[in-house]
Structure formats: C-alpha cells, structure tokens
C-alpha cells in the first residue's frame, strides 16, 4: 500500500469480508444448484441449494448492518449505533410485512 491509498479501518475490512463471504457462498450454492438442475440430478438437493443461495444473498446486507451496529457500539459512537439499529429495524419490519401481507393478486 502506498501513501496515496487511504488506510482501511477495521470496520471496513470486516464489512468487506462479510459482503465477500455472503456473495461467494450464495454464488457457489446457486451455481451448484443450477448445475444439478441442468444435469437432471435429484431435484430436492438442487432446490435446497438454490433456496440456500437466495436466502444467503438476501441475508448478506442484514449481516452487514449487524456488523456495523456492533462496530459502532464498540467505538462508542452512539449516534451511528442508533441510526444503524433503526435501519435494521426497518429491514426486519419490511421482511415481516412482506410475509404477513403476501397476497397473490
């Protein structure tokens, strides 16, 4: 790293790791599930892998928010801890609302 590049904070590295891991795990599950579906392997395993891939992909931003809350709290930055917790509550409320009000049109 040269002097012109900004140093990454611990939180930035941790968030980057969470995002990379989520996308990698999701991509692997989706790719293997799709490959199994295309070659005609047992549908149950392929479907489970596809569902896991989608769930992991959807959970990745939530995990990023959780990491941010923990990091801000450790830094004793209560303003950003509160704001990030509000974002988490909004994410969870929208997921609950989507599940509760899921009506086919």
C-alpha positions in Angstrom: 0.0 0.0 0.0 1.5 3.3 -1.0 1.0 6.6 0.8 -1.7 7.8 -1.7 -4.0 4.9 -0.8 -6.2 5.5 2.2 -5.9 3.0 5.0 -8.9 0.8 5.6 -10.4 0.8 9.0 -11.1 -2.5 10.9 -14.8 -1.9 10.3 -14.3 -1.5 6.5 -12.3 -4.7 6.4 -14.8 -6.6 8.4 -17.8 -5.4 6.3 -15.8 -6.2 3.2 -15.2 -9.7 4.5 -18.9 -10.2 5.4 -20.0 -9.0 1.9 -17.5 -11.1 0.1 -18.3 -14.2 2.1 -22.1 -13.7 1.6 -21.8 -13.3 -2.2 -19.3 -16.2 -2.5 -21.4 -18.6 -0.5 -24.5 -17.5 -2.3 -22.9 -17.8 -5.7 -21.5 -21.3 -5.0 -24.9 -22.6 -3.8 -26.7 -21.1 -6.7 -24.2 -22.3 -9.3 -24.1 -25.9 -7.9 -27.9 -25.9 -7.6 -28.3 -24.7 -11.1 -25.8 -27.2 -12.4 -27.5 -30.1 -10.6 -30.9 -28.9 -12.0 -29.5 -28.8 -15.6 -27.9 -32.2 -15.5 -31.1 -33.7 -14.1 -29.8 -34.7 -10.6 -32.2 -35.2 -7.8 -34.5 -32.1 -7.6 -34.5 -32.0 -3.8 -30.8 -31.3 -3.4 -30.8 -28.8 -6.3 -33.8 -26.9 -4.9 -32.3 -26.8 -1.4 -29.1 -25.4 -2.7 -30.9 -22.8 -4.8 -33.0 -21.7 -1.8 -30.0 -21.5 0.4 -28.2 -19.4 -2.2 -31.1 -17.0 -2.3 -31.5 -16.8 1.4 -27.8 -16.1 1.9 -27.8 -13.4 -0.7 -30.8 -11.7 1.0 -29.2 -12.1 4.4 -25.9 -10.6 3.4 -27.0 -6.9 3.7 -28.6 -7.7 7.1 -25.4 -9.2 8.3 -23.5 -6.1 7.1 -25.9 -3.9 9.2 -25.4 -6.1 12.2 -21.6 -5.9 11.9 -21.9 -2.1 11.6 -24.1 -1.9 14.8 -21.5 -3.9 16.8 -18.6 -1.9 15.4 -20.2 1.4 16.1 -21.1 0.3 19.6 -17.5 -0.8 20.3 -16.4 2.6 19.1 -18.9 4.2 21.5 -20.4 6.1 18.6 -24.0 6.0 19.9 -25.5 8.3 17.3 -24.5 5.9 14.4 -25.3 2.9 16.6 -28.8 4.1 17.0 -29.2 5.1 13.3 -27.9 1.7 12.1 -30.2 -0.1 14.6 -33.1 1.9 13.1 -32.0 0.7 9.6 -32.0 -2.9 10.9 -35.5 -2.5 12.4 -36.7 -1.1 9.1 -35.2 -4.1 7.2 -36.8 -6.5 9.6 -40.2 -4.7 9.6 -40.3 -4.8 5.8 -39.5 -8.5 5.8 -42.2 -9.2 8.3 -44.7 -7.0 6.4 -43.9 -8.9 3.2 -44.5 -12.2 4.9 -47.7 -11.1 6.6 -49.3 -9.3 3.7 -48.3 -11.7 1.0 -51.4 -12.0 -1.1 -51.5 -13.2 -4.6 -53.2 -10.7 -7.0 
